[in-house]
Amino acid sequence: MELAAAVLSDEVQSDTVQPDVMDPDSRRDTGASSASLFSNYSALVLRSLSRETSSGRFIPEMDGLRFAAIAMVVLYHLNGYLMAKAVFYERGTTSQLDWLCRSALVGFHGVELFFVISGFILALPFAAHYLVEAPAVNLRKYYLRRLTRLEPPYFVTILLLLALGICTHPGSVTAILPHLASSLAYLHNVIYGAQSTVIGVAWSLEIEVQFYLLVPLLTLVFAIRNPRLRRSLLIGLTLTTLAAQTLLVSHHPRIALSILAYLQFFLVGFLLADIFLTSWKSSPRRSLHWDLVALAGWPLLFLALQSTVLTHWVFPALVFALYCATFRGRWINRFFCNRWITAVGGMCYSIYLIHYEVISAVGRFTKTVGAHLPNPVYFLVQIVLVGSCIAVVCGIYFVVLEKPCMRRDWPQRLRAYAKSMIPARQARANTTFAD
């Protein structure tokens, strides 16, 4: 989910959106006043949705790529919901479905885009220490930050979904409890070899946690001073992982739901972090040539995902090229660094946690809207209707639950608030007793 590390970098948005100040003279012009009011309102919304982090770093390209990843996942689940619930939507076999539906069917690979972002973000501080003489990473603070940043939204979401499940299926409490315990401990994949029945998206979060535990060991690769040797080792490990997966993953469901089945994507993130720090010096030069790579690469990505063989061997390399293009292209960089794009990408953890529940709740009312339209048009109508509800509900969820946890000192603030409330409660109690 940041998935977890991808969602959960400790970056600070240095170009925080500030509301525009309205010129008093502009109030005389109704059109100008309306435009300024809309601008102020937009700035306020953007500021509310902007992530709060505390390391002093902000890489907008990463939030833009998070947007692409979460959009793929949402479209995949929306398309799957409509295919299951709106019988008129699927016409013929999968091979005969329209192009938009086929594109949505491969959207679950957006999770792997998150894994690349996780590899990049979590590799940066370790790589900076080895390669550019930055301070060493304090592992205690590193793991504590992951704990305080990730767990509150995750635990609250699980408990809410559990309560919802009990309300809708009262007799299933006993059967759910073992799955609840294993999901809270991030062990459901290992114990059951299947996705959690309490929170389905947790399978990828469990893989993220496995990656967190391995990061200090894996990042020792950056201790190799020779850049060619270091990058060759990363590429070699990636190819070795891909080869090993062809022998193991399909025969072992627990391996298929572990980091061993996805390690190549984290390693691609490592390679990108290496190039970002040493070759680009954290400030990539941009060129129109990379815009052409992006223009051809994104459609090619969806075509490659139609083939199992191409997905396995070509997908990691193609993702690496597209991520490089995001940093190095001129126009594609502007798109992914757009403030609205990065705002949505920055709250992708909240979207990831509850988007399917929103689809299920809203879709039952919207699935008949546009039923007479051609499939692509019908799907676009559903994207607008359901997508708008996802944006609103998940935006509120982000502001209320996830964003406060982005503040590094939120546990201290919470304790201070609780202590301040105790004297007030005692005073009210004493007043009541005296009366």
C-alpha positions as CSV (number, residue, x, y, z in Angstrom):
1,M,0.0,0.0,0.0
2,E,3.0,3.3,1.1
3,L,1.6,0.9,-0.2
4,A,3.4,1.4,2.3
5,A,6.9,2.6,1.6
6,A,5.9,3.9,-1.8
7,V,3.0,5.7,-0.1
8,L,5.1,6.5,2.9
9,S,8.2,8.4,2.1
10,D,9.3,11.1,4.6
11,E,9.4,13.9,2.0
12,V,8.3,17.4,2.5
13,Q,6.5,19.3,-0.2
14,S,8.7,22.4,-0.5
15,D,6.3,24.1,-2.9
16,T,3.3,24.0,-0.6
17,V,0.3,25.6,-2.2
18,Q,-0.6,28.9,-0.8
19,P,-4.0,30.6,-1.3
20,D,-3.9,33.5,-3.7
21,V,-4.5,37.0,-2.2
22,M,-7.4,38.7,-3.9
23,D,-6.7,42.2,-5.1
24,P,-9.4,44.6,-3.7
25,D,-9.8,46.2,-7.2
26,S,-10.6,42.8,-8.7
27,R,-13.8,42.7,-6.7
28,R,-15.2,45.3,-9.0
29,D,-14.9,42.8,-11.8
30,T,-17.4,40.0,-11.2
31,G,-15.6,37.7,-13.6
32,A,-12.2,38.3,-12.0
33,S,-13.7,38.0,-8.5
34,S,-15.2,34.6,-9.4
35,A,-12.0,33.4,-10.9
36,S,-10.0,34.5,-7.9
37,L,-12.5,32.9,-5.5
38,F,-12.2,29.6,-7.4
39,S,-8.4,29.9,-7.3
40,N,-8.5,30.4,-3.5
41,Y,-10.8,27.5,-3.1
42,S,-8.7,25.3,-5.3
43,A,-5.6,26.3,-3.3
44,L,-7.3,25.5,-0.1
45,V,-8.3,22.0,-1.3
46,L,-4.8,21.3,-2.6
47,R,-3.3,22.4,0.7
48,S,-5.7,20.1,2.6
49,L,-4.8,17.2,0.4
50,S,-1.1,17.8,0.4
51,R,1.0,15.3,2.3
52,E,2.8,16.4,5.5
53,T,6.2,14.9,5.9
54,S,9.3,16.0,7.7
55,S,12.6,15.1,6.1
56,G,13.0,18.2,3.9
57,R,12.8,16.2,0.6
58,F,10.0,16.3,-1.9
59,I,10.2,14.5,-5.2
60,P,7.0,15.3,-7.1
61,E,7.7,12.8,-9.8
62,M,7.2,10.0,-7.2
63,D,3.7,11.2,-6.2
64,G,2.9,11.6,-9.9
65,L,3.8,8.0,-10.5
66,R,1.8,7.0,-7.4
67,F,-1.1,8.6,-9.2
68,A,-0.6,6.4,-12.3
69,A,-0.2,3.3,-10.1
70,I,-3.3,3.8,-8.0
71,A,-5.3,4.8,-11.1
72,M,-4.5,1.4,-12.7
73,V,-5.6,-0.4,-9.5
74,V,-8.8,1.5,-9.2
75,L,-9.7,1.0,-12.8
76,Y,-9.0,-2.8,-12.5
77,H,-11.3,-3.2,-9.5
78,L,-14.0,-1.0,-11.0
79,N,-13.9,-2.9,-14.2
80,G,-14.0,-6.2,-12.3
81,Y,-17.0,-5.1,-10.3
82,L,-18.9,-4.1,-13.4
83,M,-18.1,-7.3,-15.2
84,A,-19.5,-9.2,-12.1
85,K,-22.5,-7.1,-11.4
86,A,-23.6,-5.5,-14.7
87,V,-24.2,-8.5,-16.9
88,F,-24.7,-6.4,-20.0
89,Y,-21.2,-4.9,-19.7
90,E,-19.3,-8.0,-20.7
91,R,-20.1,-9.0,-24.3
92,G,-18.3,-12.1,-25.4
93,T,-15.1,-13.7,-24.1
94,T,-12.2,-11.8,-22.6
95,S,-10.4,-11.7,-26.0
96,Q,-13.4,-10.0,-27.6
97,L,-13.8,-7.3,-25.0
98,D,-13.2,-3.7,-26.1
99,W,-9.8,-2.1,-25.8
100,L,-10.7,0.0,-22.7
101,C,-11.8,-3.1,-20.8
102,R,-8.7,-5.0,-21.8
103,S,-6.5,-2.2,-20.6
104,A,-8.4,-2.1,-17.2
105,L,-7.9,-5.9,-16.9
106,V,-4.2,-5.5,-16.5
107,G,-4.5,-2.7,-14.0
108,F,-3.6,-4.9,-11.1
109,H,0.0,-4.5,-12.2
110,G,-0.2,-1.0,-10.7
111,V,0.8,-2.7,-7.4
112,E,4.1,-3.6,-9.0
113,L,4.6,0.1,-10.0
114,F,4.2,0.8,-6.3
115,F,6.9,-1.7,-5.5
116,V,9.3,0.1,-7.8
117,I,8.5,3.4,-6.0
118,S,9.1,1.7,-2.6
119,G,12.5,0.5,-3.7
120,F,13.4,4.0,-4.9
121,I,12.2,5.9,-1.9
122,L,13.6,3.5,0.8
123,A,16.9,3.1,-1.0
124,L,17.5,6.8,-1.2
125,P,18.7,7.5,2.4
126,F,20.9,4.4,2.5
127,A,22.3,5.0,-1.0
128,A,23.0,8.7,-0.1
129,H,25.0,7.5,3.0
130,Y,27.2,5.2,0.9
131,L,27.4,7.2,-2.3
132,V,27.3,10.9,-1.4
133,E,28.4,10.8,2.3
134,A,25.1,11.6,3.8
135,P,24.5,10.7,7.5
136,A,23.9,7.1,8.3
137,V,20.3,5.9,8.7
138,N,19.2,5.4,12.3
139,L,17.5,2.0,12.1
140,R,15.6,2.5,15.3
141,K,14.1,5.8,14.0
142,Y,13.6,4.2,10.6
143,Y,11.4,1.4,11.9
144,L,9.7,3.6,14.4
145,R,8.7,5.9,11.6
146,R,7.3,3.1,9.6
147,L,5.3,1.9,12.6
148,T,3.8,5.3,13.5
149,R,3.2,6.3,9.9
150,L,1.6,3.1,8.6
151,E,-0.1,1.2,11.3
152,P,-2.8,3.6,12.6
153,P,-4.6,3.9,9.2
154,Y,-4.1,0.2,8.5
155,F,-5.4,-1.0,11.9
156,V,-8.4,1.4,11.9
157,T,-9.3,0.3,8.4
158,I,-9.2,-3.4,9.4
159,L,-11.4,-2.8,12.4
160,L,-13.9,-0.8,10.3
161,L,-14.1,-3.5,7.7
162,L,-14.4,-6.1,10.5
163,A,-17.3,-4.2,12.0
164,L,-18.9,-3.9,8.5
165,G,-18.5,-7.6,7.9
166,I,-20.1,-8.5,11.3
167,C,-23.0,-6.2,10.5
168,T,-23.6,-7.8,7.1
169,H,-22.8,-11.4,8.1
170,P,-23.3,-11.7,11.9
171,G,-22.6,-15.5,12.0
172,S,-19.1,-15.2,10.5
173,V,-17.4,-13.7,13.5
174,T,-15.7,-16.9,14.7
175,A,-14.5,-17.8,11.3
176,I,-13.1,-14.3,10.7
177,L,-11.0,-14.0,13.9
178,P,-8.0,-16.1,12.8
179,H,-7.8,-14.2,9.6
180,L,-8.1,-10.9,11.5
181,A,-5.2,-11.8,13.8
182,S,-2.9,-12.9,10.9
183,S,-3.8,-9.8,8.9
184,L,-3.0,-7.5,11.9
185,A,0.4,-9.3,12.2
186,Y,1.1,-9.1,8.4
187,L,1.2,-12.9,8.2
188,H,-1.9,-13.9,6.3
189,N,0.0,-14.6,3.1
190,V,2.5,-16.8,5.0
191,I,-0.1,-18.7,7.1
192,Y,-2.9,-19.2,4.5
193,G,-1.1,-18.8,1.2
194,A,-4.1,-16.6,0.1
195,Q,-5.3,-13.0,0.3
196,S,-6.9,-11.9,3.6
197,T,-10.6,-12.3,3.9
198,V,-10.8,-9.3,6.1
199,I,-8.9,-6.8,3.9
200,G,-8.1,-8.1,0.5
201,V,-5.5,-5.4,-0.4
202,A,-3.3,-6.4,2.6
203,W,-1.5,-9.0,0.5
204,S,0.7,-6.3,-1.0
205,L,1.2,-4.5,2.3
206,E,2.6,-7.8,3.8
207,I,5.1,-7.9,0.9
208,E,6.0,-4.3,1.7
209,V,6.7,-5.2,5.3
210,Q,9.0,-8.0,4.2
211,F,10.8,-5.5,2.1
212,Y,11.2,-3.1,5.0
213,L,12.8,-5.8,7.1
214,L,15.3,-6.6,4.3
215,V,16.1,-3.0,3.3
216,P,19.2,-2.6,5.6
217,L,20.6,-5.8,4.2
218,L,19.7,-5.2,0.5
219,T,21.1,-1.7,0.5
220,L,24.6,-2.9,1.4
221,V,24.9,-3.1,-2.4
222,F,25.4,0.6,-2.4
223,A,28.6,0.1,-0.4
224,I,30.2,-1.0,-3.7
225,R,32.1,2.1,-4.8
226,N,32.5,1.1,-8.5
227,P,29.3,2.3,-10.2
228,R,29.5,-0.2,-13.1
229,L,30.0,-3.1,-10.8
230,R,27.3,-1.9,-8.5
231,R,24.7,-1.5,-11.2
232,S,25.8,-4.7,-12.9
233,L,25.1,-6.5,-9.6
234,L,21.7,-5.0,-9.4
235,I,20.8,-6.0,-12.9
236,G,22.3,-9.4,-12.4
237,L,20.2,-9.9,-9.2
238,T,17.1,-8.8,-11.1
239,L,17.6,-11.3,-13.9
240,T,18.5,-14.1,-11.4
241,T,15.2,-13.3,-9.6
242,L,13.2,-13.5,-12.8
243,A,14.8,-16.8,-13.8
244,A,14.2,-18.3,-10.3
245,Q,10.6,-17.2,-10.3
246,T,9.9,-19.2,-13.5
247,L,10.7,-22.4,-11.5
248,L,9.2,-21.6,-8.1
249,V,6.4,-19.1,-8.1
250,S,3.7,-21.0,-10.0
251,H,4.1,-24.1,-7.9
252,H,4.1,-22.5,-4.4
253,P,1.2,-20.1,-3.5
254,R,3.0,-18.8,-0.4
255,I,6.1,-17.9,-2.5
256,A,3.7,-16.2,-5.1
257,L,2.5,-14.0,-2.2
258,S,5.9,-13.1,-0.9
259,I,8.7,-10.7,-1.7
260,L,10.4,-13.5,-3.6
261,A,7.8,-13.1,-6.4
262,Y,8.3,-9.3,-6.6
263,L,11.9,-8.6,-5.6
264,Q,12.8,-7.5,-9.2
265,F,10.6,-4.4,-8.9
266,F,12.2,-3.3,-5.7
267,L,15.6,-3.8,-7.3
268,V,14.6,-1.7,-10.3
269,G,13.8,1.0,-7.7
270,F,17.3,0.6,-6.3
271,L,18.8,1.0,-9.7
272,L,16.8,4.2,-10.3
273,A,17.9,5.6,-6.9
274,D,21.5,4.9,-7.8
275,I,21.2,6.8,-11.1
276,F,19.2,9.6,-9.5
277,L,21.9,10.3,-6.9
278,T,25.1,9.7,-8.9
279,S,24.4,10.3,-12.6
280,W,21.7,12.9,-12.3
281,K,23.0,14.4,-9.1
282,S,19.3,14.6,-7.9
283,S,18.6,17.1,-10.6
284,P,17.9,15.4,-13.9
285,R,18.3,17.3,-17.2
286,R,15.2,17.1,-19.3
287,S,14.9,16.5,-23.0
288,L,12.1,16.0,-25.6
289,H,13.6,12.7,-26.5
290,W,12.4,11.3,-23.2
291,D,8.9,12.6,-24.0
292,L,9.0,10.4,-27.1
293,V,10.0,7.4,-24.9
294,A,7.0,8.1,-22.6
295,L,4.6,8.7,-25.5
296,A,5.5,5.3,-27.0
297,G,6.2,3.5,-23.7
298,W,2.9,3.8,-21.8
299,P,0.8,2.3,-24.6
300,L,3.5,-0.4,-25.1
301,L,3.3,-1.1,-21.4
302,F,-0.4,-2.0,-21.6
303,L,0.2,-4.1,-24.7
304,A,3.1,-6.0,-23.1
305,L,0.9,-6.8,-20.1
306,Q,-1.4,-8.7,-22.3
307,S,1.3,-11.4,-22.7
308,T,2.4,-13.5,-19.7
309,V,5.9,-13.9,-21.1
310,L,6.4,-10.2,-21.9
311,T,5.0,-9.2,-18.5
312,H,7.5,-11.4,-16.7
313,W,10.7,-10.5,-18.6
314,V,10.0,-7.1,-20.3
315,F,7.7,-5.4,-17.7
316,P,10.4,-4.5,-15.2
317,A,12.7,-3.0,-17.9
318,L,9.8,-1.1,-19.4
319,V,8.8,0.4,-16.1
320,F,12.4,1.5,-15.5
321,A,12.5,3.3,-18.9
322,L,9.1,5.0,-18.2
323,Y,10.2,6.1,-14.7
324,C,13.4,7.6,-16.2
325,A,11.3,9.3,-18.8
326,T,9.1,10.8,-16.0
327,F,12.2,12.5,-14.6
328,R,14.0,13.3,-17.9
329,G,11.1,14.3,-20.2
330,R,9.9,17.9,-20.4
331,W,6.2,17.6,-21.0
332,I,5.7,14.3,-19.3
333,N,7.5,15.7,-16.3
334,R,5.1,18.6,-16.2
335,F,2.1,16.3,-16.3
336,F,3.3,14.0,-13.5
337,C,4.4,17.0,-11.4
338,N,1.1,18.8,-11.7
339,R,-0.2,19.7,-8.3
340,W,-3.5,18.0,-8.6
341,I,-1.8,14.8,-9.9
342,T,0.7,14.8,-7.0
343,A,-2.0,15.6,-4.5
344,V,-4.0,12.5,-5.5
345,G,-0.9,10.4,-5.7
346,G,0.1,11.6,-2.3
347,M,-3.0,10.2,-0.7
348,C,-2.9,6.8,-2.6
349,Y,-2.5,4.8,0.6
350,S,-5.9,5.9,1.8
351,I,-7.3,5.3,-1.7
352,Y,-5.7,1.8,-1.8
353,L,-7.1,0.8,1.6
354,I,-10.8,1.6,1.0
355,H,-11.4,2.2,-2.7
356,Y,-13.0,-1.2,-3.3
357,E,-15.5,-0.7,-0.5
358,V,-16.4,2.6,-2.1
359,I,-16.8,1.0,-5.5
360,S,-19.0,-1.7,-4.0
361,A,-21.2,0.8,-2.1
362,V,-21.6,3.3,-4.9
363,G,-21.6,0.9,-7.9
364,R,-24.9,-0.7,-6.9
365,F,-26.6,2.6,-7.5
366,T,-24.6,3.7,-10.6
367,K,-24.2,0.4,-12.5
368,T,-27.4,0.9,-14.5
369,V,-26.5,4.5,-15.6
370,G,-25.6,4.4,-19.3
371,A,-26.5,0.7,-19.7
372,H,-27.6,1.4,-23.3
373,L,-24.3,2.9,-24.3
374,P,-21.4,1.1,-26.0
375,N,-19.0,-0.6,-23.5
376,P,-16.2,2.0,-23.6
377,V,-18.6,4.9,-23.2
378,Y,-20.4,3.1,-20.4
379,F,-17.2,2.4,-18.6
380,L,-16.1,6.1,-18.9
381,V,-19.5,7.1,-17.4
382,Q,-18.8,4.8,-14.5
383,I,-15.3,6.1,-14.1
384,V,-16.7,9.6,-13.7
385,L,-19.5,8.7,-11.3
386,V,-17.7,6.2,-9.1
387,G,-14.3,7.9,-9.4
388,S,-15.8,11.1,-8.1
389,C,-17.1,9.3,-5.0
390,I,-13.8,7.6,-4.5
391,A,-12.0,11.0,-4.6
392,V,-14.4,12.5,-2.1
393,V,-14.6,9.6,0.4
394,C,-10.9,8.7,0.2
395,G,-10.0,12.4,0.4
396,I,-11.9,12.8,3.7
397,Y,-10.4,9.5,4.9
398,F,-6.9,10.8,4.1
399,V,-7.4,14.2,5.8
400,V,-9.0,12.8,8.9
401,L,-7.0,9.6,9.5
402,E,-3.8,9.4,7.4
403,K,-2.6,12.9,7.2
404,P,-2.3,13.4,11.0
405,C,-0.1,10.3,11.1
406,M,2.3,11.9,8.6
407,R,3.5,14.3,11.4
408,R,6.5,12.7,12.9
409,D,5.6,13.9,16.4
410,W,1.9,12.9,16.4
411,P,2.3,10.4,19.3
412,Q,3.8,13.1,21.5
413,R,1.1,15.5,20.5
414,L,-1.6,12.9,21.3
415,R,-0.1,12.3,24.7
416,A,0.1,16.0,25.5
417,Y,-3.5,16.4,24.4
418,A,-4.6,13.5,26.6
419,K,-2.7,15.0,29.6
420,S,-4.3,18.4,29.0
421,M,-7.8,16.8,29.0
422,I,-7.3,15.1,32.4
423,P,-7.4,18.3,34.6
424,A,-10.4,19.6,32.6
425,R,-12.3,16.3,33.2
426,Q,-11.4,16.4,36.9
427,A,-12.5,20.0,37.2
428,R,-15.9,19.1,35.6
429,A,-16.2,16.1,37.8
430,N,-15.5,18.2,40.9
431,T,-18.0,20.8,39.8
432,T,-20.7,18.2,39.3
433,F,-20.0,16.7,42.7
434,A,-20.1,20.0,44.4
435,D,-23.4,20.8,42.8
